[in-house]
Amino acid sequence: MDKEMIVVLDFGGQYKQLIARRVRENHVYCEILPCTTPIDKLREMNLKGIILTGGPNSVYDPASPTYSVELFSIGVPILGICYGSQLMAYKLGGDVKTAPVSEYGHTETIVDDPSSVLFRDVKRKSTTWMSHTDYIASVPEGFHVTAHTADCPVAAMEDPERKLYATQFHPEVAHTEEGAKILHNFVIDICGCSGSWQMSSFAETTIKELREKIGSDRVLLGLSGGVDSTVTAVLLSKAIGKQLYCVFVDHGLLRKNEGDEVEAVFGPKGKFGDLNFIRVNAGDEYFAMLKGVTDPEKKRKLIGEKFVEIFGAEARKLAGKGGFRYMAQGTIYPDVVESGGFGKGSAVIKSHHNVGGLPHDLVVELGFDEKPIEPLRTLFKDEVRKVGLELGIPRELVFRQPFPGPGLGIRVVGEVTPEKVHIVQEADAIYREELSKAGIDMGKGQFFAALSNMRSVGVMGDFRTYDYAVVLRGVLTSDFMTAEAAEIPWNVLQICMNRIINEVKGVNRVMYDLTSKPPGTIELE
């Protein structure tokens, strides 16, 4: 193996990708593997360390994900987090019980052993993020307690002789005040990593690998115009040129003028026109399908199914003119985790990513390789953007605001109609325009307008109105796994409110969403 590597073993925790992201911030390569990974495979990987994720289960439940006790004598440092810490304690002879007081959210944690390398340069008292109903009642032989809270006697424990460490709290989330330092101490000081891994050669290496893998075959890509599919398209274009066919399904749920902007970039006259670009205008079909549908999950699934139907029809047409071996997707790490793509017990948070490709019967019919090409599958959003800049994609495209696959279909709460989508498009364009004028860096998160299903009475001029409330959303995040509401200056919000109410017909109220993730999602739905 030519690079230092930490593996995250997934036991079903929702923050698994965030753990990997935090490790990479220390310039150490990290991958996630399911907890079913054989121990012999872990031994062969010549790892520098292993991190065990959290998870929603109880270690004493026979149906819960587990691992052989051999893991803890594999010889490399291991850090257990939340469920991972309880599993470590349980397997090694400690006692895990239902906690008398469950802990959720911000919790003051006190370090008991300041000599611990894991807590080197960490404040004695700091805020951590807890999320557990079980707790470690007594530590295994050879361990000692290194931190506690008012309700959790073992907030952290360790056996440095065996290189085993555990925290009941989540050091990977931004809510844990000293979390980045704790993970740095584990990765660099305990695991002995040099921190020399860089992203700089990713594009060059990936283009070479794609060219070798694909050879003379043709590839089909569903292009949305977002940063993920854009970077995927450019990587493939540079690798195989006209062997790439991009199908852009315009479902009528895009932001204002976005369909034309995508075509301007990837069409025959665009900067990246060295590929085959096919645009399908399908707005009428989508609006007819969504009539009367209000449940957000049903909307997601219907929009995804309709995409497969339309994309499949175009694929059949194109396949009749020469055939394809591969389909490509702009899947990134957060897509995989939020679609339940790693490990036993992984939660399905979002169902619209279509991770894994087209339905099996369509894959067989069209003769695609069953495994789609996903060159960005191991990257986080900020890493994708770095690759985009390295490829020479214009900065305004690289830092384009992220946009969900179902588009405005999930930014309209309740039934989706052309009128409501028009309201959101206009309000969203005004919002982003005013933020740009005010010099607010939208590249640090996600900023958009959504439409609530609330209507209320207002007064405009000499008339009473009964119109909709637009909700403005602004979050700051580097990984899209956690997010905090952006503090937009009041005067900027006032300008946005005035312009939206005055210029967008059908709106008489504007609100700002302050909810963080967790407990909310980034989208409003």
C-alpha positions in Angstrom: 0.0 0.0 0.0 1.5 3.4 -1.0 -0.3 5.7 1.4 -1.2 5.8 5.1 -4.7 4.8 5.7 -7.3 4.9 8.5 -10.5 2.8 8.1 -13.8 3.7 9.6 -15.9 0.5 10.4 -19.6 1.3 10.0 -22.0 0.1 12.6 -24.9 2.1 11.3 -24.1 5.6 12.6 -25.4 8.6 10.7 -22.1 10.5 11.1 -19.8 7.8 9.5 -19.0 10.0 6.5 -18.2 12.9 8.8 -15.7 10.9 10.7 -13.9 10.1 7.4 -14.1 13.7 6.5 -12.5 14.8 9.7 -9.7 12.3 9.3 -9.0 13.6 5.8 -8.8 17.1 7.2 -5.6 15.9 8.8 -4.3 15.0 5.3 -4.6 11.3 6.1 -6.5 9.0 3.6 -9.6 7.4 5.1 -12.2 4.9 3.8 -15.4 3.5 5.2 -15.9 -0.2 5.3 -19.0 -2.2 6.6 -18.7 -3.8 10.0 -19.0 -7.2 8.1 -15.5 -6.7 6.6 -13.4 -9.8 7.5 -10.6 -9.3 9.9 -8.1 -10.9 7.5 -8.9 -8.1 5.0 -8.2 -5.5 7.6 -4.9 -7.2 8.4 -3.9 -7.2 4.7 -4.6 -3.5 4.4 -1.6 -2.5 6.6 -3.7 0.1 8.3 -2.5 2.9 10.6 -5.7 2.9 12.7 -9.3 1.9 12.9 -12.3 4.0 14.1 -15.6 2.3 15.1 -18.7 4.4 14.3 -21.8 5.1 16.4 -25.1 3.5 15.7 -28.7 3.3 16.9 -28.6 -0.2 18.4 -27.8 -1.8 21.8 -24.8 -4.0 22.0 -26.6 -6.6 24.1 -29.3 -7.1 21.5 -28.4 -10.2 19.5 -29.6 -8.6 16.3 -27.3 -5.6 16.6 -24.2 -5.3 14.4 -21.1 -6.6 16.1 -17.5 -7.7 15.5 -15.2 -10.5 16.7 -13.2 -9.7 19.8 -10.1 -10.4 17.7 -10.5 -6.9 16.3 -9.2 -5.5 19.5 -5.9 -7.4 19.3 -5.2 -6.5 15.6 -2.3 -4.4 16.7 -3.2 -1.0 15.4 -4.8 1.9 17.4 -8.6 1.7 17.6 -11.0 4.5 18.5 -14.6 3.6 19.4 -17.2 6.3 19.1 -20.6 6.1 20.9 -21.9 2.6 19.9 -18.3 1.8 19.0 -17.2 2.6 22.5 -19.9 0.5 24.0 -19.0 -2.4 21.7 -15.4 -2.2 22.7 -16.4 -2.2 26.4 -18.9 -5.1 26.0 -16.6 -7.3 23.9 -13.7 -6.9 26.4 -15.6 -7.7 29.5 -17.0 -4.3 30.6 -20.6 -3.6 31.5 -23.0 -1.8 29.2 -26.5 -0.9 30.5 -29.5 1.3 29.7 -28.5 4.7 31.1 -30.6 6.1 34.0 -30.5 9.4 32.2 -30.2 9.5 28.4 -28.0 12.2 27.0 -28.8 14.1 23.7 -27.2 17.2 22.4 -24.8 19.7 23.9 -23.3 18.3 27.1 -20.5 19.6 29.4 -17.7 17.0 29.5 -14.8 17.0 32.0 -11.4 15.4 31.2 -10.3 13.2 34.1 -6.8 12.3 32.8 -5.1 15.3 31.2 -2.0 13.1 30.6 -4.0 11.1 28.0 -2.6 11.6 24.5 -6.2 11.6 23.1 -6.9 14.7 25.2 -3.6 16.4 24.7 -4.1 20.2 24.7 -7.8 19.7 25.2 -9.6 22.0 27.7 -10.5 20.2 31.0 -14.1 21.3 30.5 -15.7 21.6 27.1 -19.0 21.0 25.3 -19.5 17.7 23.5 -22.3 16.2 21.4 -24.0 13.2 23.0 -26.6 10.9 21.5 -27.1 7.7 23.6 -29.6 5.8 25.7 -27.1 3.1 26.8 -23.9 3.8 28.7 -20.7 2.1 29.9 -21.4 1.2 33.5 -18.0 -0.3 34.2 -14.8 -0.4 32.0 -13.0 -3.6 31.0 -9.9 -4.7 32.8 -6.8 -2.7 31.8 -8.9 0.4 30.9 -9.3 3.6 32.9 -11.8 6.5 32.7 -10.4 9.6 31.0 -13.6 11.8 30.9 -17.1 12.0 32.4 -20.2 14.1 32.4 -22.8 14.8 35.1 -24.9 11.8 33.9 -22.3 9.6 32.1 -19.5 8.2 34.3 -17.6 7.0 31.3 -17.6 9.7 28.7 -14.2 8.4 27.5 -11.9 5.5 28.4 -8.6 4.0 27.2 -6.1 1.2 27.5 -3.0 2.8 25.9 -0.9 -0.4 26.2 -3.3 -2.1 23.8 -3.8 1.1 21.8 -7.5 1.1 22.5 -9.5 4.4 23.0 -13.2 5.2 23.3 -15.5 8.3 23.6 -19.2 8.1 24.3 -19.6 11.5 22.7 -19.1 12.3 19.0 -15.8 14.1 18.3 -16.5 14.3 14.6 -19.5 16.8 14.7 -19.0 20.5 14.9 -21.0 20.7 18.1 -18.2 19.0 20.0 -16.0 22.0 20.9 -12.6 20.2 21.0 -13.6 17.4 18.6 -11.2 18.3 15.8 -8.3 18.4 18.2 -9.2 15.0 19.7 -9.4 13.4 16.3 -6.1 15.0 15.3 -4.5 13.6 18.4 -5.7 10.1 17.6 -4.8 10.2 13.9 -1.4 12.0 14.2 -0.1 11.3 17.7 -1.6 7.9 18.5 -1.7 6.3 15.0 1.5 8.0 14.0 0.3 9.3 10.6 2.5 11.9 8.9 -0.4 13.9 7.4 1.1 14.0 3.9 -1.8 12.8 1.8 -3.0 15.5 -0.7 -5.9 15.8 -3.2 -3.7 17.5 -5.8 -3.2 14.5 -8.1 -6.8 13.2 -8.0 -7.9 14.5 -11.3 -4.8 13.4 -13.2 -4.9 9.9 -11.7 -8.7 9.5 -12.2 -8.6 10.6 -15.8 -5.9 8.0 -16.5 -7.8 5.3 -14.6 -11.0 6.1 -16.5 -9.3 6.0 -19.9 -7.7 2.6 -19.1 -11.0 1.2 -17.7 -13.3 2.4 -20.4 -11.1 1.9 -23.4 -13.1 2.3 -26.6 -16.5 1.8 -25.0 -19.2 4.4 -24.8 -20.5 5.9 -21.5 -23.9 7.4 -20.7 -24.2 10.0 -18.0 -27.3 11.7 -16.5 -26.3 15.3 -16.3 -28.0 17.7 -13.9 -25.7 20.7 -14.2 -24.8 20.6 -10.5 -21.2 20.6 -9.3 -21.1 16.8 -8.8 -22.4 15.8 -12.3 -20.5 18.7 -13.9 -17.1 17.5 -12.4 -18.0 13.9 -13.4 -18.8 15.0 -17.0 -15.6 17.0 -17.3 -13.5 14.1 -15.9 -15.0 11.7 -18.4 -14.9 14.2 -21.3 -11.1 14.6 -20.7 -10.7 10.9 -20.5 -12.8 9.7 -23.4 -14.2 12.7 -25.3 -17.0 11.9 -27.8 -17.4 8.5 -26.3 -19.4 10.2 -23.6 -23.1 10.9 -24.0 -24.8 13.2 -21.5 -28.6 13.2 -21.1 -30.0 16.3 -19.4 -33.6 15.8 -18.2 -35.1 19.2 -17.6 -38.0 18.4 -15.3 -39.3 21.9 -15.0 -38.3 22.0 -11.3 -34.9 23.8 -11.8 -33.9 27.3 -10.6 -34.7 30.3 -12.8 -33.1 30.0 -16.3 -31.0 27.0 -15.1 -31.9 24.6 -18.0 -30.6 27.1 -20.6 -27.5 27.7 -18.5 -26.7 24.0 -18.4 -27.1 23.8 -22.2 -24.9 26.9 -22.6 -22.1 25.1 -20.8 -22.3 21.6 -22.2 -24.0 22.1 -25.5 -22.1 22.2 -28.8 -21.1 25.9 -28.3 -20.2 25.5 -24.6 -16.8 25.4 -22.9 -17.1 21.7 -22.4 -18.8 20.7 -25.6 -16.4 17.9 -26.5 -19.1 15.4 -25.6 -22.6 14.4 -26.9 -25.3 16.5 -25.1 -29.0 15.6 -25.2 -31.6 17.8 -23.5 -35.1 16.5 -22.8 -37.7 19.1 -21.8 -40.1 17.1 -19.6 -41.7 19.8 -17.3 -45.3 19.1 -18.4 -45.0 15.4 -17.7 -43.6 16.1 -14.2 -46.3 18.6 -13.3 -49.1 16.2 -14.4 -47.5 13.4 -12.4 -47.2 15.5 -9.2 -50.8 16.8 -9.3 -52.4 16.3 -5.9 -49.2 14.8 -4.3 -48.2 16.4 -1.0 -46.1 13.8 0.9 -42.4 14.8 0.5 -41.1 11.2 0.4 -43.7 10.3 -2.2 -42.7 13.3 -4.3 -39.0 12.3 -4.1 -39.8 8.8 -5.3 -42.2 9.8 -8.1 -39.6 12.4 -9.4 -36.9 9.7 -9.3 -39.1 7.1 -11.0 -40.0 9.6 -13.7 -36.4 10.4 -14.3 -35.6 6.7 -14.7 -38.5 6.4 -17.2 -37.4 9.3 -19.3 -33.7 8.7 -19.0 -34.3 5.0 -19.9 -36.3 6.0 -23.0 -33.4 8.2 -24.2 -30.9 5.5 -23.3 -32.8 3.0 -25.5 -32.8 5.5 -28.4 -29.0 6.1 -28.0 -28.3 2.4 -27.5 -29.9 1.6 -30.8 -27.2 3.7 -32.4 -24.2 1.8 -31.1 -24.8 0.6 -27.5 -23.2 1.4 -24.2 -21.1 -0.5 -21.7 -21.2 1.9 -18.8 -23.4 4.3 -17.1 -21.8 7.1 -15.1 -23.2 9.0 -12.0 -22.0 12.0 -10.0 -22.4 10.1 -6.7 -20.4 11.5 -3.8 -19.9 10.2 -0.2 -22.8 12.0 1.5 -25.1 10.6 -1.2 -24.0 7.1 -0.3 -24.4 7.5 3.4 -27.8 9.2 3.3 -29.1 6.5 0.9 -28.1 3.7 3.4 -25.2 2.6 1.3 -22.7 1.5 4.0 -23.0 -1.4 6.4 -25.6 -3.2 8.4 -28.1 -0.9 10.0 -27.3 2.1 8.0 -30.1 4.6 8.0 -31.8 5.7 4.8 -32.1 9.5 5.2 -32.7 10.4 1.6 -34.1 8.2 -1.2 -33.6 10.3 -4.3 -29.9 9.8 -5.0 -30.4 6.7 -7.1 -27.1 5.3 -5.7 -26.2 2.2 -7.6 -27.6 3.1 -11.0 -30.7 2.2 -13.0 -33.1 -0.6 -12.2 -31.6 -4.0 -12.7 -33.9 -5.0 -15.5 -33.1 -1.8 -17.5 -29.4 -2.4 -16.9 -29.7 -5.9 -18.3 -31.9 -4.7 -21.2 -29.4 -2.0 -22.3 -26.3 -4.2 -21.7 -24.7 -1.9 -19.1 -22.0 -3.1 -16.8 -23.9 -3.6 -13.5 -21.5 -1.4 -11.6 -21.8 2.3 -12.7 -18.8 4.5 -13.1 -18.8 6.9 -10.1 -15.4 8.7 -10.1 -16.4 11.0 -7.2 -17.9 8.3 -4.9 -15.2 8.7 -2.3 -15.2 12.5 -2.1 -17.0 15.1 0.0 -18.5 18.2 -1.6 -15.6 20.5 -0.8 -13.2 17.9 -2.2 -15.3 17.7 -5.4 -14.9 21.5 -5.7 -11.2 21.3 -5.4 -11.1 18.8 -8.2 -13.3 21.0 -10.3 -10.9 24.0 -10.0 -8.0 21.6 -10.8 -9.9 20.7 -14.0 -10.2 24.3 -15.1 -14.0 24.5 -14.6 -14.9 28.2 -14.0 -15.2 29.1 -10.3 -18.8 30.2 -10.7 -19.7 26.7 -11.8 -17.6 25.0 -9.2 -19.2 27.0 -6.4 -22.7 26.9 -7.8 -25.2 26.5 -5.1 -25.9 22.8 -4.4 -29.3 21.6 -5.7 -31.2 18.4 -4.8 -32.1 15.9 -7.5 -35.9 16.4 -7.1 -35.2 20.1 -7.5 -37.9 22.6 -6.5 -40.3 19.6 -6.0 -39.1 19.4 -2.4 -38.7 23.2 -2.0 -42.4 23.5 -2.5 -44.1 22.2 0.6 -47.4 20.5 -0.4 -48.7 20.1 -3.9 -46.3 21.2 -6.7 -47.8 23.4 -9.4 -46.3 25.5 -12.2 -47.5 28.6 -10.3 -45.8 27.6 -7.0 -42.6 26.7 -8.8 -42.6 30.1 -10.6 -42.9 31.8 -7.2 -39.9 29.8 -5.8 -37.8 30.5 -8.9 -38.4 34.2 -8.7 -37.9 34.5 -4.9 -34.8 32.3 -5.0 -33.2 34.4 -7.8 -33.9 37.6 -5.9 -32.5 36.1 -2.6 -29.3 34.9 -4.2 -28.8 38.1 -6.2 -29.1 40.3 -3.0 -26.7 38.0 -1.0 -24.2 38.3 -3.9 -24.6 42.1 -3.9 -24.0 42.2 -0.1 -20.7 40.2 -0.5 -22.0 37.1 1.4 -19.9 34.1 0.6 -22.5 31.5 -0.5 -19.7 29.0 -1.3 -19.5 28.2 2.4 -22.9 26.5 2.5 -26.3 26.5 0.9 -28.7 29.4 0.4 -32.1 29.1 -1.2 -35.8 30.1 -1.1 -38.6 27.6 -0.4 -42.4 27.9 -0.4 -44.4 26.9 2.6 -47.9 25.6 2.3 -49.1 28.4 4.7 -51.3 31.1 3.3 -52.3 34.1 5.4 -54.0 37.4 5.2 -52.0 40.5 4.4 -52.5 44.1 3.3 -50.9 45.4 0.1 -51.9 48.9 -0.8 -55.6 49.3 -0.1 -56.3 45.6 -0.6 -56.4 42.6 1.7 -54.4 39.6 0.3 -54.5 35.9 1.0 -51.1 34.7 -0.2 -48.2 32.4 0.4 -45.2 32.7 2.8 -41.7 32.2 1.3 -39.1 30.8 3.6 -35.5 31.8 3.1 -32.8 29.2 4.1 -29.1 29.8 4.6 -26.7 27.3 6.2 -23.0 27.2 6.7 -21.3 23.7 6.3 -18.2 22.1 4.8 -19.5 18.6 4.5 -23.3 18.8 4.4 -23.6 16.3 7.1 -24.0 19.0 9.8 -25.0 22.6 9.3 -25.6 25.8 11.2 -27.9 28.6 10.1 -26.0 31.5 8.6 -26.2 34.9 10.3 -27.3 37.1 7.4 -27.3 40.8 8.3 -30.8 42.1 9.2 -30.7 44.8 6.6 -29.9 42.3 3.8 -32.9 40.1 4.9 -35.1 43.3 4.9 -34.0 44.1 1.3 -34.8 40.5 0.3 -38.2 40.6 2.0 -39.2 43.9 0.4 -38.1 42.8 -3.1 -39.8 39.4 -2.9 -43.1 40.8 -1.7 -43.1 43.6 -4.2 -41.9 41.7 -7.2 -43.2 38.1 -6.8 -46.9 37.8 -7.3 -48.6 35.5 -4.8 -46.4 36.2 -1.8 -47.2 38.4 1.2 -44.8 37.0 3.9 -41.1 36.2 4.0 -39.5 34.1 6.8 -36.0 33.1 7.7 -35.3 29.5 8.8 -32.9 29.3 11.8 -32.9 25.5 12.2 -29.5 23.7 12.3 -28.8 20.2 11.0 -29.3 18.2 13.1 -32.2 18.2 14.2 -33.4 19.5 10.8 -32.3 18.6 7.3 -30.9 21.3 5.0 -34.0 21.3 2.9 -37.2 22.7 4.2 -39.6 19.8 3.4 
